[in-house]
Amino acid sequence: MHNARFGKSAVAAAVLSVLLFVAAVPPAHAGERERCQQRIEKAEARLDEAIRKHGERSPQANDRRRDLNAERERCWREQHGWWDGHAHQWHTDRDWDHDAH
């Protein structure tokens, strides 16, 4: 009887440990995703500013476009998604450069 009670307690403790671990993971993931979103938004703002100042196809805009694509690629590798600040949504397809050609 004592062993059965100990076994149930051990199982309950294990389940509780797993639940606490799982509950702790999403905030860390959410923080990384939020940082990714912020980096992309800053890169988009820098691109928009370069376009306003120098023109759509200026060397400055092309440099900022490369920076933005690098941030999107980084997010894609880390988060398996990328943020579109103009549409205010996450994308799950690696399609940010589909209009570039």
C-alpha positions in Angstrom: 0.0 0.0 0.0 2.8 2.4 0.9 4.6 1.7 -2.4 1.4 2.4 -4.4 0.9 5.7 -2.7 4.6 6.6 -3.3 4.2 5.6 -7.0 1.1 7.8 -7.4 2.9 10.7 -5.7 6.0 10.2 -7.9 3.8 10.2 -11.0 1.9 13.3 -9.9 5.2 15.1 -9.2 6.5 14.1 -12.6 3.4 15.4 -14.3 3.5 18.6 -12.4 7.2 19.1 -13.3 6.4 18.6 -17.0 3.5 21.0 -16.8 5.6 23.6 -15.2 8.4 23.2 -17.7 6.0 23.5 -20.6 4.3 26.5 -19.1 7.7 28.2 -18.8 8.7 27.7 -22.5 6.1 29.8 -24.3 7.1 33.2 -22.7 10.7 32.7 -23.7 9.6 31.8 -27.2 7.2 34.8 -27.3 10.1 37.1 -26.2 12.3 35.9 -29.0 9.4 36.3 -31.5 8.8 39.8 -30.2 12.5 40.8 -30.6 12.4 39.4 -34.1 9.3 41.5 -34.9 11.0 44.6 -33.5 14.2 44.1 -35.5 12.2 43.7 -38.7 10.0 46.8 -38.0 13.2 48.8 -37.5 14.7 47.5 -40.7 11.4 48.3 -42.5 11.4 51.8 -41.1 15.0 52.3 -42.3 14.1 51.1 -45.7 11.1 53.4 -45.9 13.3 56.3 -44.9 15.9 55.5 -47.5 13.2 55.3 -50.2 11.8 58.7 -49.1 15.2 60.3 -49.1 16.9 58.7 -52.0 14.4 56.9 -54.2 13.0 53.4 -54.6 16.0 52.0 -56.5 18.8 54.1 -54.9 21.9 52.3 -53.6 20.8 53.4 -50.1 17.4 51.8 -50.5 19.0 48.6 -51.9 21.3 48.4 -48.9 18.4 48.8 -46.5 16.4 46.2 -48.5 19.3 43.8 -48.1 19.4 44.5 -44.3 15.6 43.9 -44.1 15.9 40.6 -46.0 18.7 39.6 -43.7 16.5 40.2 -40.6 13.7 38.3 -42.2 16.0 35.4 -43.0 17.3 35.5 -39.4 13.7 35.3 -38.1 12.9 32.6 -40.5 15.8 30.5 -39.2 15.0 31.2 -35.6 11.2 31.4 -35.5 10.1 29.6 -38.7 8.2 32.7 -39.7 8.7 36.4 -40.5 6.9 39.6 -39.6 5.4 41.9 -42.1 5.2 45.3 -40.4 3.2 46.9 -43.2 0.5 44.2 -43.1 0.9 43.7 -39.3 1.0 39.9 -39.5 3.4 36.9 -39.2 4.0 34.8 -42.3 4.7 31.1 -42.2 5.9 30.9 -45.8 9.4 32.0 -46.8 7.9 34.4 -49.4 9.1 37.9 -48.5 11.0 38.2 -51.8 8.4 36.8 -54.1 7.7 40.3 -55.6 11.4 41.1 -56.0 11.6 39.5 -59.5 
